[in-house]
């Protein structure tokens, strides 16, 4: 199996899972964080992943510069948490963990997409692969959030899922 294909499916898995975390963070049924605060939590996760990835992969940075980079990451995350607290957000373990995870999973999905393209993936083949994240989100929503579609909608959901799978198989060959 080509490396880019593994990266593409990894992106799909991460982005599908990110969707579920975003639902948990913002939904009235779960953590009830408004969109602007949820976005700030997500940004903290994105900063954590992207800057950590850069610092680890950067070959020209000295050890001191890498240390400064990690200090910057923690400083930005601390600032975000302070801003959220000042904005009235209750910073409980579930809020922080699900909020950061939504950003971490999204950013990791992007990192895997970058890796897929740098491994020679063609956009016309990679994009349908990572867009199977829809299937991941649907299945996770059904199994973990108990969002089973109404009986008259189940046929549509199953038909759509089958079409996504068939399209993915056709593209990946």
N, C-alpha and C positions, 0 to 999 in steps of 0.2 A: 504494500500500500504506500503510495507516495506520501512524503512528509507533509506536504501542503494540505493533503486531505485530512490527515490527523489533526493538524492545526485548525482546519475549517470546522470539523466536527466538535473540536474543543471549544471554539468560539460559540457554536450553536448551543452547546450544553451550558456554558457560562451565561450567555445572554438569556436563555430560557429561564434559568434559575434566578437571574437578576430581576426578571419580570415579577416573579413570585415574591422576592424580597421587597420590591417596590410596592407591591400590593399590600403586603403586611405592614409596611411602614406608614402608608398613607390612608389606608381604608378605615372607615368608621368602625368596622367590625374588629379591628386589631389595635394598632398603636395610635391612630388618629393624628399623625403629624401632618400639618398643612404642607402644601406643595413647595413653598419657598424654603421652609426649614428642612424638609426632606431632601431638597436639592443641595442644600449646604452640607447635610450629612453625607450625601452621595459624593460631593466634591472632596470631602475628607478621604473617602476610600479611593477615589481616583488619584488624588495626590500621593497617597501612600503607595499605590501600585506603580504609577508611572515614574515617579522620582526614584523609588527603590530599584526598579528595572534599569533605569538610566545609570544610576550610581554603580550598580553591580556590573553592568556591561561596559561602562566607560573605561577605556584603556588608558587614556591620557590624564586621568585625574590622580593626583597624589593621594596618599592615605589621609592627609589632613583635609584635603578638599572633599573627599568622600565622607569623612566625619562631619564636616560642616554641612554637607548635603543632608545627612541623616538628622542633624540638629534642626535644619530648616524644615524637614518633614514634620518632626514632632512639634516644632514651634507653630507651624501652620495648623496642624490638627488641634493643638491646645487653643489657638486663637478661635478656631471654628467652634470648638466645644464651649468656650467662654461666650462667644456671640450667641450661640443657641440658648445657653442658660440665661443670658441677658434678655433674650427674646421670649422667655417664659417656657421653654421646652424642658420638660422633666427628663433629665439625663439618667434614665434607668439602664440597667444592663441590656434588656431587650432593645431599647431605642438605639443605644450606641452600637450594639453588635449588628442588628439588622440594617441600621442606617449605613454603617461602614461597609458591610458586606454587599449591599446593593451597588455601591461605588466600586468596590474591589472586584466583584464579578464582572461588572460592565467593562472596567479598565483591562482586566485580564483577557476578556473576549477580544478587545481591541489589540492587545499585545499579540495574541495568537493570530489575529488577522494580519497584522504587520509581518509576523514571522512567515505566514503562508505566502504572502506576496513576495517576500524576500527569498522564499524557497522556489520561486518560479511559477506560482499559481496564476492562472489567467482569471481575470475578473469575471468573465462570462461563465466560468465553471465554479469559482469559489463562492460567489454571492448566493447562488441557489443552495449551496451546501450550508453556509452559515445561517441562512434564513430558515433552516429547519428548526431554529430556536422556537418557532411558533409551536411545533409539535411538543417540544420539551415543556414549554409554558402551559400548554393545554393539559398534558398528562400530569404535570406537577399540581396544577390547579385542581384537577379532578381528584387526585389521590391524597394530597396534603391539605388543600383548602376546602375539599368536599364541594366543589363547584360543578357538580354533575349537570350537564345540560338537560333541559326539559325533554321528555320523550320525543316530541315532534322535532326537536333540534338535534337529537343524537345522530340521526341519519346524515344530516348536513355536516356535522363535526367529523364523523367517521369517514365520510366521502372526501372531505377536504384533507384529512390526515393521509388517507390512502393516496390521493393525488400528489401530495407533497413528497411522500416516500417514493412513488414512481418517478417523479421528476428528479429527485435526488439521485436515484439509481441511474437514470439515463444520463445525467450530467457527469457523474463521477467516473463513468467508463471511458 
